Amino acid sequence: MKHTYHLKPNGFYLFESLSAANSIFFEKEEEIQLFKSLLNRYLKNYLTIHKIYIDITGYQLIVKIKQKRTLMKNYKEDCLKKGKAPKMEFILEPWRIISEKMRVFKSIYVKAVNKLRGREGVMVKHCYKKYYFETEHEYESYVEEMEKGKSIESQKNKRFQLSRQAASTINWAYYRARKWVESLLYWGSQDIVILKTIKSTLLHHNPSHQSHPPL
């Protein structure tokens, strides 16, 4: 996978957000439900979730950004409801709408969780990081590993990771099971035209791949 800063409307990406040192992303069942609710509220009009993986150290979403005209339509409707004028930078570069929605989603989640836990301070390393897959095989291999239970690693210190996992009361086997993962996709769809979207996204970020044989 390749890390990227920009996003492409109609592109296919992996989003990742990880907990900061000495912190836990999900501590209780109600935090997972809050996460699901806020994700739906702020992002369902702007992207389609194909896969979602969570564990104690953070989450990963495999998503397809909606088309440019859909992004603009929903963004303008949001602005109208709030009585605010659309921001010119979002009109010129619609992918920035996604980053703004992710920022708001993260901020509200962290504030709510800090209140539930009675704590203050930094909980998340960064708002989120963005990656794109270079081949269909890379995507398929990645999904296979994650669905077998591969961890999302936030801390390099294995000892610290284990201590946090031992303190958790959440049944992670349940939340990493395919049945639960797919239950969150009620406003998304499964792996539709993955090859086409992966190739299109790759060509957007690396035009030189146009001269290569098709994936």
Backbone as a chain_set.jsonl record, in Angstrom:
{"seq": "MKHTYHLKPNGFYLFESLSAANSIFFEKEEEIQLFKSLLNRYLKNYLTIHKIYIDITGYQLIVKIKQKRTLMKNYKEDCLKKGKAPKMEFILEPWRIISEKMRVFKSIYVKAVNKLRGREGVMVKHCYKKYYFETEHEYESYVEEMEKGKSIESQKNKRFQLSRQAASTINWAYYRARKWVESLLYWGSQDIVILKTIKSTLLHHNPSHQSHPPL", "coords": {"N": [[0.834, -1.192, 0.0], [0.328, 2.292, -0.573], [1.054, 5.34, 0.987], [-0.89, 8.323, 1.009], [-1.712, 11.783, 0.505], [-3.65, 13.326, -0.803], [-7.013, 12.715, -1.951], [-9.094, 10.957, -4.293], [-12.116, 11.662, -5.878], [-14.471, 9.059, -6.193], [-12.5, 7.245, -5.758], [-10.589, 4.493, -4.27], [-9.772, 3.525, -1.062], [-7.788, 2.962, 1.957], [-8.486, 3.913, 5.182], [-7.025, 4.902, 8.236], [-6.884, 5.144, 11.76], [-5.183, 5.606, 14.772], [-4.588, 4.902, 18.265], [-3.011, 7.078, 20.665], [0.102, 6.997, 22.58], [-0.087, 5.341, 25.761], [-2.839, 5.219, 25.743], [-6.162, 4.079, 24.876], [-8.188, 3.086, 22.204], [-10.76, 1.894, 21.972], [-12.562, 1.09, 24.747], [-14.851, 0.224, 26.008], [-17.993, -1.451, 25.36], [-20.044, 0.369, 24.738], [-18.629, 2.473, 23.628], [-17.888, 1.511, 21.164], [-20.358, 1.331, 19.929], [-21.01, 4.032, 19.901], [-19.009, 4.962, 18.185], [-19.786, 3.688, 15.787], [-22.279, 4.929, 15.376], [-21.574, 7.684, 15.064], [-19.893, 7.522, 12.865], [-21.673, 6.786, 10.881], [-23.363, 9.047, 10.904], [-21.736, 11.237, 10.076], [-20.382, 10.47, 7.741], [-21.739, 8.832, 5.893], [-22.928, 9.972, 3.648], [-20.882, 10.565, 1.978], [-19.009, 8.599, 1.438], [-18.568, 5.076, 0.696], [-18.485, 2.284, 2.705], [-16.503, -0.58, 2.488], [-15.08, -2.469, 3.932], [-14.491, -2.903, 7.434], [-12.419, -2.666, 10.23], [-11.773, -3.092, 13.621], [-9.979, -2.683, 16.687], [-8.47, -2.735, 19.939], [-6.547, -0.754, 19.653], [-7.281, 0.981, 17.628], [-8.784, 1.783, 14.421], [-9.573, 0.629, 11.074], [-10.72, 1.513, 7.892], [-11.906, 0.393, 4.813], [-12.638, 1.999, 1.979], [-14.777, 3.453, -0.569], [-14.703, 6.458, -2.19], [-17.382, 8.658, -2.869], [-18.838, 9.807, -6.009], [-17.812, 12.887, -7.63], [-19.915, 14.734, -8.175], [-21.833, 13.843, -6.397], [-20.57, 14.237, -3.945], [-20.424, 17.055, -3.952], [-23.126, 17.789, -4.107], [-24.212, 16.736, -1.684], [-22.6, 18.061, 0.156], [-23.255, 20.792, -0.272], [-25.935, 20.7, 0.458], [-25.663, 20.094, 3.174], [-24.41, 22.448, 4.05], [-26.445, 24.277, 3.537], [-28.437, 23.465, 5.339], [-27.211, 24.143, 7.71], [-27.003, 26.815, 7.451], [-24.737, 27.989, 6.387], [-22.201, 29.265, 4.183], [-20.846, 27.482, 1.397], [-17.442, 26.384, 1.462], [-14.83, 27.747, -0.476], [-12.449, 26.304, -1.014], [-13.293, 23.704, -0.75], [-15.067, 23.471, -2.805], [-13.363, 23.722, -4.997], [-11.61, 21.604, -4.584], [-12.971, 18.851, -3.999], [-12.301, 16.534, -2.513], [-11.381, 17.417, -0.113], [-13.557, 17.73, 1.444], [-14.073, 15.228, 2.527], [-11.877, 14.912, 4.259], [-12.427, 16.957, 6.077], [-14.862, 16.059, 7.18], [-13.97, 13.694, 8.366], [-12.259, 14.779, 10.265], [-14.027, 16.184, 11.945], [-15.654, 14.061, 12.793], [-13.737, 12.506, 14.217], [-12.984, 14.326, 16.238], [-15.376, 14.749, 17.699], [-15.91, 12.15, 18.554], [-13.66, 11.606, 20.211], [-13.933, 13.602, 22.204], [-16.376, 12.825, 23.341], [-15.77, 10.246, 24.285], [-13.688, 10.791, 26.085], [-15.171, 12.158, 27.988], [-16.9, 10.134, 28.862], [-15.035, 8.459, 30.056], [-13.988, 10.07, 31.96], [-11.619, 11.5, 31.608], [-8.782, 13.457, 30.385], [-6.802, 14.925, 27.749], [-4.621, 13.805, 25.024], [-5.868, 11.371, 22.83], [-5.719, 10.165, 20.389], [-3.375, 9.414, 17.819], [-3.29, 10.748, 15.328], [-5.526, 12.432, 13.067], [-6.406, 10.85, 10.781], [-4.886, 8.464, 8.577], [-4.206, 7.935, 5.092], [-4.336, 5.501, 2.547], [-3.645, 3.807, -0.569], [-4.34, 0.915, -2.57], [-2.052, -0.968, -4.536], [-2.38, -3.101, -6.245], [-4.865, -5.537, -7.191], [-4.373, -7.993, -6.049], [-2.867, -7.295, -3.791], [-4.793, -6.009, -2.266], [-6.624, -8.16, -1.829], [-5.0, -9.94, -0.396], [-4.476, -8.458, 1.862], [-7.043, -8.126, 3.01], [-7.621, -10.796, 3.545], [-5.716, -11.409, 5.549], [-6.52, -9.642, 7.6], [-9.102, -10.537, 8.148], [-8.552, -12.921, 9.255], [-7.784, -12.21, 11.706], [-5.617, -10.507, 12.171], [-3.807, -8.084, 14.038], [-4.381, -4.557, 14.601], [-1.831, -2.47, 14.831], [-0.807, -0.125, 17.133], [1.097, 0.628, 18.99], [4.607, 0.177, 19.088], [5.889, -1.137, 21.074], [5.662, -4.257, 22.166], [5.152, -5.335, 24.645], [3.692, -3.366, 25.928], [1.446, -3.335, 24.321], [0.323, -5.861, 24.875], [-0.306, -5.57, 27.576], [-2.351, -3.726, 27.49], [-4.259, -5.084, 26.017], [-4.82, -7.19, 27.742], [-6.12, -5.848, 29.742], [-8.496, -5.165, 28.649], [-12.055, -5.497, 28.44], [-13.515, -6.191, 26.324], [-14.887, -8.377, 23.906], [-12.945, -9.255, 21.538], [-12.757, -11.164, 19.584], [-15.35, -11.5, 18.753], [-15.914, -8.96, 17.665], [-14.194, -8.85, 15.535], [-15.103, -10.72, 13.844], [-16.384, -11.922, 10.741], [-19.19, -11.783, 10.382], [-20.036, -9.755, 12.154], [-18.558, -7.571, 11.18], [-19.632, -7.251, 8.597], [-22.156, -6.511, 9.345], [-22.065, -3.831, 9.861], [-22.144, -2.647, 7.441], [-24.46, -1.54, 6.49], [-25.075, 0.798, 5.195], [-23.495, 0.672, 3.112], [-21.79, -1.232, 0.548], [-20.819, -4.484, -0.621], [-17.815, -6.015, -2.009], [-17.755, -4.581, -4.838], [-16.969, -4.241, -8.233], [-14.176, -4.075, -7.622], [-11.614, -4.414, -8.799], [-11.65, -2.561, -10.929], [-11.944, -0.092, -9.558], [-9.657, -0.036, -7.942], [-7.627, -0.001, -9.863], [-8.245, 2.408, -11.227], [-7.855, 4.281, -9.157], [-5.147, 3.909, -8.625], [-4.0, 4.76, -11.07], [-4.663, 7.423, -10.98], [-3.072, 8.411, -8.923], [-0.56, 7.598, -9.708], [0.282, 8.211, -12.628], [2.16, 7.106, -14.376], [1.802, 4.415, -14.379], [0.115, 3.838, -16.417], [1.321, 2.893, -18.659], [1.888, 0.331, -18.058], [1.118, -3.226, -18.036], [-2.352, -4.207, -17.781], [-3.905, -4.635, -14.544]], "CA": [[0.0, 0.0, 0.0], [1.049, 3.561, -0.633], [0.464, 6.436, 1.739], [-1.207, 9.463, 0.162], [-2.304, 12.942, 1.179], [-4.857, 13.677, -1.528], [-7.98, 11.676, -2.281], [-9.734, 11.12, -5.59], [-13.528, 11.269, -5.904], [-14.668, 7.746, -6.808], [-11.307, 6.437, -5.502], [-10.675, 3.355, -3.35], [-8.72, 3.789, -0.087], [-7.82, 2.477, 3.328], [-8.329, 4.955, 6.195], [-6.584, 4.321, 9.503], [-6.656, 6.038, 12.891], [-4.608, 4.819, 15.857], [-4.518, 5.54, 19.567], [-1.724, 7.613, 21.088], [0.737, 6.24, 23.662], [-0.786, 5.335, 27.042], [-4.263, 5.409, 25.524], [-6.901, 2.988, 24.253], [-9.207, 3.649, 21.318], [-12.045, 1.352, 22.403], [-12.432, 0.512, 26.087], [-16.133, -0.353, 26.405], [-18.92, -1.752, 24.278], [-20.803, 1.564, 24.361], [-17.776, 3.305, 22.791], [-17.971, 0.955, 19.812], [-21.654, 1.746, 19.394], [-20.884, 5.462, 19.632], [-18.178, 5.042, 16.989], [-20.627, 3.294, 14.657], [-23.298, 5.952, 15.186], [-20.959, 8.902, 14.545], [-19.402, 7.213, 11.522], [-22.85, 6.842, 10.026], [-23.877, 10.408, 10.858], [-20.883, 12.203, 9.397], [-19.703, 10.025, 6.529], [-22.49, 7.968, 4.983], [-23.267, 10.686, 2.413], [-19.666, 10.929, 1.254], [-18.221, 7.428, 1.044], [-19.141, 3.746, 0.903], [-17.565, 1.4, 3.426], [-16.454, -1.961, 2.001], [-14.592, -3.29, 5.04], [-14.16, -2.157, 8.635], [-11.707, -3.464, 11.223], [-11.487, -2.351, 14.836], [-9.483, -3.372, 17.869], [-8.219, -1.838, 21.061], [-5.62, 0.325, 19.309], [-7.758, 1.883, 16.59], [-9.667, 1.222, 13.408], [-9.258, 0.777, 9.657], [-11.87, 1.454, 6.992], [-11.635, 0.316, 3.378], [-13.77, 2.782, 1.491], [-14.813, 4.047, -1.9], [-15.224, 7.816, -2.149], [-18.476, 8.836, -3.825], [-18.513, 10.624, -7.17], [-17.666, 14.32, -7.377], [-21.205, 15.42, -8.15], [-22.512, 13.439, -5.166], [-19.9, 14.962, -2.865], [-20.811, 18.459, -3.996], [-24.566, 17.877, -3.8], [-24.424, 16.515, -0.259], [-21.918, 19.122, 0.896], [-24.061, 22.011, -0.373], [-27.136, 20.494, 1.261], [-25.239, 20.231, 4.567], [-24.177, 23.873, 4.298], [-27.75, 24.935, 3.528], [-29.104, 23.122, 6.592], [-26.519, 24.844, 8.799], [-27.016, 28.242, 7.187], [-23.369, 28.412, 6.119], [-21.815, 29.279, 2.773], [-19.824, 26.472, 1.066], [-16.068, 26.882, 1.427], [-14.309, 27.699, -1.835], [-11.446, 25.246, -1.167], [-14.008, 22.448, -0.889], [-15.639, 23.491, -4.151], [-12.273, 23.507, -5.943], [-11.018, 20.286, -4.319], [-14.003, 18.167, -3.216], [-11.773, 15.515, -1.598], [-11.174, 18.038, 1.195], [-14.792, 17.539, 2.215], [-13.886, 13.981, 3.27], [-10.943, 15.174, 5.358], [-13.122, 17.762, 7.076], [-15.823, 15.208, 7.864], [-13.195, 12.8, 9.224], [-11.747, 15.589, 11.376], [-15.151, 16.433, 12.848], [-16.006, 12.754, 13.351], [-12.727, 12.155, 15.219], [-13.04, 15.275, 17.342], [-16.565, 14.498, 18.51], [-15.738, 10.848, 19.197], [-12.671, 11.73, 21.291], [-14.524, 14.389, 23.294], [-17.411, 12.021, 23.99], [-15.127, 9.145, 25.011], [-12.998, 11.371, 27.238], [-16.198, 12.465, 28.985], [-17.339, 8.848, 29.412], [-13.965, 7.888, 30.876], [-13.564, 11.034, 32.957], [-10.206, 11.774, 31.381], [-8.418, 14.538, 29.489], [-5.556, 14.664, 27.046], [-4.619, 13.269, 23.658], [-6.243, 9.964, 22.752], [-5.453, 9.666, 19.043], [-2.103, 9.861, 17.241], [-3.543, 11.658, 14.22], [-6.921, 12.322, 12.637], [-6.41, 9.583, 10.065], [-3.959, 8.338, 7.456], [-4.867, 7.438, 3.883], [-3.502, 4.641, 1.713], [-4.323, 3.157, -1.69], [-3.776, -0.385, -2.944], [-1.378, -0.924, -5.838], [-2.874, -4.198, -7.084], [-5.995, -6.281, -6.642], [-3.813, -9.045, -5.196], [-2.492, -6.676, -2.525], [-6.053, -5.815, -1.538], [-7.16, -9.453, -1.42], [-4.115, -10.493, 0.64], [-4.663, -7.652, 3.06], [-8.335, -8.481, 3.583], [-7.514, -12.158, 4.072], [-4.982, -11.345, 6.815], [-7.317, -8.959, 8.613], [-10.257, -11.347, 8.516], [-8.032, -14.023, 10.073], [-7.559, -11.691, 13.044], [-4.4, -9.717, 12.331], [-4.016, -6.917, 14.881], [-4.035, -3.207, 14.168], [-0.796, -2.132, 15.797], [-0.597, 1.288, 17.402], [2.348, 0.777, 19.733], [5.666, -0.743, 18.692], [6.268, -1.881, 22.262], [4.765, -5.404, 22.266], [4.799, -5.525, 26.039], [2.631, -2.415, 26.235], [0.257, -3.798, 23.61], [-0.255, -6.992, 25.589], [-0.874, -5.108, 28.834], [-3.613, -3.06, 27.185], [-5.212, -6.109, 25.597], [-5.199, -7.964, 28.917], [-7.004, -5.019, 30.562], [-9.749, -4.931, 27.943], [-13.163, -6.411, 28.714], [-14.245, -6.362, 25.075], [-14.685, -9.645, 23.214], [-12.452, -8.852, 20.224], [-13.038, -12.233, 18.611], [-16.685, -11.199, 18.225], [-15.906, -7.741, 16.859], [-13.411, -9.041, 14.314], [-15.746, -11.769, 13.052], [-16.948, -11.456, 9.466], [-20.61, -11.485, 10.522], [-20.195, -8.425, 12.764], [-18.005, -6.581, 10.256], [-20.593, -7.022, 7.527], [-23.361, -5.903, 9.901], [-21.897, -2.386, 9.842], [-22.163, -2.151, 6.071], [-25.854, -1.331, 6.097], [-25.173, 1.925, 4.256], [-22.462, 0.466, 2.105], [-21.988, -2.426, -0.263], [-19.657, -5.359, -0.577], [-16.744, -5.775, -2.98], [-18.276, -4.399, -6.183], [-15.997, -3.698, -9.189], [-12.955, -3.722, -6.898], [-10.493, -4.304, -9.737], [-11.766, -1.3, -11.666], [-11.704, 1.055, -8.687], [-8.248, -0.056, -7.52], [-6.836, 0.434, -11.011], [-8.517, 3.823, -11.457], [-7.211, 5.045, -8.092], [-3.7, 3.818, -8.849], [-3.641, 5.611, -12.209], [-4.797, 8.816, -10.558], [-1.923, 8.789, -8.085], [0.675, 7.254, -10.414], [-0.027, 8.147, -14.064], [3.158, 6.317, -15.104], [1.335, 3.031, -14.466], [-0.707, 3.667, -17.612], [2.094, 2.168, -19.669], [2.069, -1.027, -17.583], [0.012, -4.125, -18.387], [-3.491, -4.096, -16.885], [-3.843, -5.456, -13.327]], "C": [[0.872, 1.247, 0.0], [0.297, 4.618, 0.182], [0.215, 7.606, 0.797], [-1.781, 10.583, 1.008], [-3.64, 13.291, 0.534], [-5.747, 12.446, -1.731], [-8.594, 11.986, -3.637], [-11.22, 10.756, -5.467], [-13.677, 9.971, -6.708], [-13.46, 6.826, -6.615], [-11.524, 5.429, -4.387], [-9.501, 3.425, -2.38], [-8.892, 3.004, 1.204], [-7.57, 3.672, 4.247], [-7.944, 4.278, 7.507], [-6.402, 5.406, 10.552], [-6.247, 5.188, 14.087], [-4.562, 5.605, 17.155], [-3.103, 6.03, 19.86], [-1.153, 6.731, 22.205], [-0.061, 6.404, 24.953], [-2.293, 5.57, 26.899], [-4.848, 4.195, 24.814], [-8.0, 3.597, 23.404], [-10.604, 3.197, 21.719], [-11.855, 0.636, 23.734], [-13.697, -0.222, 26.511], [-17.008, -0.581, 25.176], [-19.656, -0.497, 23.807], [-19.967, 2.512, 23.504], [-17.789, 2.812, 21.347], [-19.292, 1.36, 19.162], [-21.667, 3.241, 19.068], [-20.095, 5.698, 18.349], [-19.017, 4.756, 15.745], [-21.657, 4.377, 14.342], [-22.726, 7.223, 14.562], [-20.426, 8.702, 13.132], [-20.54, 7.323, 10.514], [-23.32, 8.285, 9.829], [-23.042, 11.323, 9.964], [-20.352, 11.769, 8.03], [-20.547, 9.249, 5.525], [-22.852, 8.651, 3.666], [-22.064, 10.948, 1.514], [-18.8, 9.741, 0.829], [-19.005, 6.156, 1.327], [-18.108, 2.881, 1.602], [-17.664, -0.017, 2.85], [-16.0, -2.923, 3.088], [-14.325, -2.376, 6.228], [-13.532, -3.107, 9.644], [-11.43, -2.587, 12.435], [-10.796, -3.265, 15.842], [-9.091, -2.325, 18.894], [-7.349, -0.632, 20.694], [-6.116, 1.245, 18.204], [-8.677, 1.189, 15.603], [-9.099, 1.437, 12.014], [-10.559, 0.638, 8.867], [-11.36, 1.306, 5.567], [-12.854, 0.902, 2.692], [-13.64, 3.134, 0.015], [-15.439, 5.43, -1.765], [-16.343, 7.938, -3.193], [-18.058, 9.783, -4.955], [-18.524, 12.112, -6.825], [-19.015, 15.02, -7.265], [-22.004, 15.075, -6.895], [-21.908, 14.148, -3.965], [-20.386, 16.4, -2.8], [-22.281, 18.645, -3.607], [-24.796, 17.756, -2.301], [-23.764, 17.59, 0.599], [-22.744, 20.409, 0.879], [-25.353, 21.899, 0.432], [-26.825, 20.622, 2.747], [-25.059, 21.699, 4.937], [-25.506, 24.628, 4.404], [-28.489, 24.691, 4.842], [-28.51, 23.895, 7.766], [-26.5, 26.354, 8.608], [-25.629, 28.812, 6.943], [-23.092, 28.381, 4.615], [-20.77, 28.19, 2.522], [-18.438, 27.106, 0.999], [-15.494, 26.698, 0.023], [-13.301, 26.573, -2.032], [-12.103, 23.878, -1.324], [-14.662, 22.345, -2.271], [-14.559, 23.154, -5.185], [-11.659, 22.112, -5.804], [-11.968, 19.495, -3.419], [-13.488, 17.105, -2.249], [-11.554, 16.088, -0.199], [-12.422, 17.941, 2.079], [-14.66, 16.291, 3.09], [-12.992, 14.214, 4.484], [-11.599, 15.993, 6.464], [-14.112, 16.922, 7.868], [-15.116, 14.224, 8.801], [-12.669, 13.542, 10.45], [-12.856, 15.815, 12.415], [-15.567, 15.144, 13.55], [-15.047, 12.365, 14.47], [-12.836, 13.037, 16.453], [-14.211, 14.988, 18.273], [-16.448, 13.161, 19.236], [-14.794, 10.958, 20.395], [-13.247, 12.502, 22.474], [-15.552, 13.57, 24.068], [-16.793, 10.901, 24.821], [-14.375, 9.665, 26.23], [-13.987, 11.687, 28.362], [-16.682, 11.183, 29.652], [-16.306, 8.271, 30.38], [-13.519, 8.82, 31.994], [-12.092, 11.368, 32.847], [-10.032, 12.98, 30.477], [-7.163, 14.13, 28.741], [-5.743, 14.038, 25.685], [-4.95, 11.783, 23.679], [-5.818, 9.335, 21.432], [-4.161, 10.249, 18.498], [-2.304, 10.947, 16.193], [-4.998, 11.47, 13.797], [-7.133, 11.024, 11.877], [-5.355, 9.623, 8.964], [-4.675, 7.656, 6.304], [-3.88, 6.638, 3.037], [-4.325, 4.149, 0.521], [-3.596, 1.869, -2.03], [-3.193, -0.301, -4.347], [-1.822, -2.04, -6.78], [-4.101, -4.824, -6.42], [-5.491, -7.362, -5.688], [-3.431, -8.483, -3.825], [-3.733, -6.47, -1.654], [-6.571, -7.149, -0.999], [-6.329, -10.073, -0.303], [-4.309, -9.763, 1.961], [-5.962, -8.035, 3.768], [-8.279, -9.869, 4.208], [-6.815, -12.163, 5.429], [-5.829, -10.728, 7.927], [-8.487, -9.81, 9.068], [-9.849, -12.61, 9.266], [-7.688, -13.548, 11.477], [-6.285, -10.906, 13.254], [-4.698, -8.439, 13.104], [-3.728, -5.618, 14.142], [-3.061, -2.681, 15.208], [-0.612, -0.633, 15.913], [0.745, 1.518, 18.082], [3.378, -0.257, 19.278], [6.087, -1.629, 19.866], [5.272, -3.021, 22.491], [4.299, -5.619, 23.7], [3.641, -4.614, 26.431], [1.344, -2.828, 25.549], [-0.446, -4.902, 24.396], [-0.909, -6.549, 26.887], [-2.215, -4.428, 28.592], [-4.67, -4.087, 26.8], [-5.714, -6.918, 26.788], [-6.191, -7.196, 29.779], [-8.365, -4.827, 29.918], [-10.797, -5.968, 28.319], [-13.975, -6.703, 27.452], [-13.894, -7.707, 24.437], [-14.249, -9.354, 21.784], [-12.684, -9.922, 19.16], [-14.399, -11.981, 17.964], [-16.631, -10.011, 17.277], [-15.013, -7.837, 15.622], [-14.01, -10.116, 13.414], [-16.4, -11.176, 11.817], [-18.411, -11.033, 9.621], [-20.812, -10.092, 11.115], [-19.698, -7.335, 11.828], [-19.028, -6.244, 9.178], [-21.874, -6.369, 8.053], [-23.267, -4.385, 9.913], [-22.025, -1.808, 8.451], [-23.574, -1.874, 5.575], [-26.033, -0.118, 5.215], [-24.071, 1.851, 3.216], [-22.786, -0.741, 1.262], [-20.716, -3.253, -0.212], [-18.744, -5.114, -1.779], [-17.247, -5.738, -4.42], [-17.226, -3.701, -7.035], [-14.704, -3.244, -8.516], [-11.774, -3.524, -7.857], [-10.499, -2.957, -10.447], [-11.426, -0.108, -10.786], [-10.263, 1.117, -8.195], [-7.373, 0.466, -8.652], [-7.016, 1.926, -11.269], [-7.822, 4.7, -10.419], [-5.705, 5.057, -8.273], [-3.259, 4.738, -9.979], [-3.741, 7.088, -11.856], [-3.564, 9.28, -9.794], [-0.586, 8.54, -8.768], [0.389, 7.109, -11.91], [0.939, 7.292, -14.872], [2.734, 4.868, -15.252], [0.471, 2.787, -15.694], [-0.003, 2.853, -18.68], [2.316, 0.71, -19.291], [0.915, -1.9, -18.029], [-1.118, -3.978, -17.395], [-3.324, -5.012, -15.675], [-4.604, -6.753, -13.544]], "O": [[1.995, 1.248, 0.504], [-0.92, 4.765, 0.076], [1.01, 7.858, -0.109], [-2.281, 10.346, 2.108], [-4.633, 13.523, 1.223], [-5.287, 11.305, -1.686], [-8.611, 13.136, -4.075], [-11.55, 9.664, -5.005], [-13.076, 9.815, -7.771], [-13.388, 5.758, -7.224], [-12.51, 5.497, -3.653], [-8.348, 3.39, -2.812], [-9.957, 2.466, 1.505], [-6.562, 4.364, 4.109], [-8.467, 3.217, 7.847], [-5.834, 6.462, 10.272], [-6.881, 4.175, 14.384], [-4.505, 6.835, 17.143], [-2.124, 5.469, 19.368], [-1.831, 5.837, 22.711], [-0.636, 7.462, 25.211], [-2.941, 6.06, 27.824], [-4.123, 3.39, 24.229], [-8.674, 4.53, 23.84], [-11.526, 4.009, 21.798], [-11.076, -0.312, 23.832], [-13.633, -1.179, 27.283], [-16.799, 0.006, 24.115], [-19.868, -0.318, 22.608], [-20.529, 3.284, 22.726], [-17.711, 3.612, 20.414], [-19.329, 1.693, 17.978], [-22.264, 3.662, 18.077], [-20.47, 6.533, 17.526], [-18.959, 5.501, 14.766], [-21.882, 4.704, 13.176], [-23.318, 7.781, 13.638], [-20.501, 9.607, 12.301], [-20.377, 7.885, 9.431], [-23.636, 8.692, 8.711], [-23.593, 12.098, 9.182], [-19.918, 12.61, 7.243], [-20.1, 9.03, 4.399], [-23.061, 7.97, 2.663], [-22.209, 11.489, 0.418], [-17.95, 9.877, -0.051], [-19.971, 6.155, 2.09], [-16.975, 2.763, 1.135], [-18.753, -0.58, 2.737], [-16.474, -4.057, 3.161], [-13.974, -1.209, 6.053], [-14.037, -4.203, 9.885], [-10.916, -1.476, 12.302], [-11.011, -4.477, 15.841], [-9.368, -1.141, 18.708], [-7.413, 0.401, 21.361], [-5.43, 2.21, 17.868], [-9.269, 0.151, 15.9], [-8.258, 2.309, 11.798], [-11.382, -0.236, 9.139], [-10.457, 2.038, 5.161], [-13.961, 0.375, 2.805], [-12.552, 3.113, -0.561], [-16.565, 5.565, -1.286], [-16.242, 7.371, -4.281], [-17.043, 10.472, -4.855], [-19.158, 12.537, -5.86], [-19.226, 15.816, -6.35], [-22.759, 15.903, -6.386], [-22.626, 14.606, -3.076], [-20.721, 16.904, -1.729], [-22.62, 19.563, -2.86], [-25.495, 18.579, -1.71], [-24.296, 17.983, 1.637], [-22.912, 21.046, 1.919], [-25.812, 22.879, 1.019], [-27.617, 21.187, 3.501], [-25.496, 22.141, 5.999], [-25.668, 25.504, 5.253], [-29.098, 25.607, 5.394], [-29.222, 24.259, 8.703], [-26.043, 27.091, 9.481], [-25.366, 29.974, 7.251], [-23.669, 27.581, 3.877], [-19.888, 27.992, 3.357], [-18.287, 28.236, 0.533], [-15.647, 25.642, -0.59], [-13.283, 25.944, -3.09], [-11.536, 22.989, -1.959], [-14.788, 21.254, -2.827], [-14.803, 22.399, -6.126], [-11.238, 21.514, -6.794], [-11.787, 19.474, -2.202], [-14.16, 16.797, -1.264], [-11.542, 15.348, 0.784], [-12.342, 18.055, 3.302], [-15.081, 16.29, 4.247], [-13.302, 13.776, 5.591], [-11.357, 15.754, 7.647], [-14.199, 17.051, 9.089], [-15.602, 13.951, 9.898], [-12.639, 12.988, 11.549], [-12.635, 15.652, 13.615], [-15.803, 15.136, 14.759], [-15.478, 11.944, 15.544], [-12.786, 12.547, 17.581], [-14.054, 14.986, 19.494], [-16.839, 13.048, 20.398], [-15.102, 10.454, 21.475], [-13.068, 12.098, 23.623], [-15.594, 13.613, 25.298], [-17.242, 10.635, 25.935], [-14.418, 9.047, 27.294], [-13.679, 11.506, 29.54], [-16.857, 11.145, 30.87], [-16.659, 7.67, 31.394], [-12.762, 8.416, 32.877], [-11.396, 11.503, 33.853], [-10.989, 13.469, 29.878], [-6.538, 13.118, 29.057], [-6.863, 13.775, 25.247], [-4.373, 11.025, 24.459], [-5.585, 8.128, 21.355], [-3.878, 11.432, 18.686], [-1.581, 11.943, 16.17], [-5.624, 10.465, 14.133], [-7.945, 10.191, 12.279], [-4.983, 10.694, 8.485], [-5.624, 6.898, 6.505], [-2.737, 7.048, 2.839], [-5.553, 4.083, 0.592], [-2.392, 1.743, -1.809], [-3.755, 0.345, -5.232], [-1.652, -1.925, -7.994], [-4.329, -4.649, -5.223], [-6.102, -7.617, -4.65], [-3.654, -9.138, -2.806], [-3.711, -6.731, -0.451], [-6.92, -7.244, 0.178], [-6.877, -10.662, 0.628], [-4.306, -10.369, 3.032], [-5.976, -8.243, 4.981], [-8.833, -10.088, 5.285], [-7.261, -12.84, 6.356], [-5.854, -11.227, 9.052], [-8.832, -9.807, 10.249], [-10.695, -13.292, 9.846], [-7.344, -14.352, 12.344], [-5.898, -10.655, 14.395], [-5.712, -7.783, 12.862], [-2.946, -5.58, 13.192], [-3.443, -2.469, 16.359], [-0.304, 0.049, 14.935], [1.443, 2.487, 17.785], [3.05, -1.431, 19.104], [6.583, -2.738, 19.668], [4.159, -2.781, 22.959], [3.166, -6.042, 23.931], [2.734, -5.016, 27.16], [0.263, -2.692, 26.123], [-1.666, -4.877, 24.559], [-1.95, -7.083, 27.269], [-3.124, -4.546, 29.415], [-5.829, -3.981, 27.202], [-6.886, -7.29, 26.843], [-7.012, -7.8, 30.47], [-9.299, -4.37, 30.578], [-10.493, -7.147, 28.496], [-15.001, -7.382, 27.511], [-12.734, -8.116, 24.437], [-15.096, -9.219, 20.901], [-12.793, -9.612, 17.974], [-14.578, -12.219, 16.77], [-17.234, -10.045, 16.204], [-15.083, -6.973, 14.748], [-13.479, -10.391, 12.338], [-16.908, -10.056, 11.85], [-18.824, -10.026, 9.046], [-21.656, -9.332, 10.641], [-20.337, -6.291, 11.693], [-19.258, -5.071, 8.884], [-22.601, -5.738, 7.286], [-24.295, -3.712, 9.971], [-22.017, -0.587, 8.292], [-23.848, -1.963, 4.378], [-27.056, -0.006, 4.538], [-23.759, 2.829, 2.537], [-23.919, -1.221, 1.256], [-19.663, -2.766, 0.197], [-18.893, -4.114, -2.482], [-17.176, -6.737, -5.136], [-16.655, -2.692, -6.621], [-14.195, -2.16, -8.804], [-11.024, -2.558, -7.723], [-9.465, -2.296, -10.55], [-10.702, 0.791, -11.213], [-9.705, 2.204, -8.048], [-6.48, 1.282, -8.425], [-6.037, 2.634, -11.506], [-7.263, 5.742, -10.76], [-5.059, 6.091, -8.097], [-2.246, 5.426, -9.854], [-2.985, 7.908, -12.378], [-3.076, 10.393, -9.991], [0.409, 9.191, -8.449], [0.267, 5.989, -12.405], [0.58, 6.801, -15.942], [3.227, 4.159, -16.129], [0.127, 1.641, -15.985], [-0.645, 2.204, -19.505], [2.858, -0.065, -20.08], [-0.153, -1.39, -18.367], [-0.858, -3.645, -16.239], [-2.671, -6.051, -15.771], [-4.674, -7.586, -12.64]]}, "num_chains": 1, "name": "protein.A"}
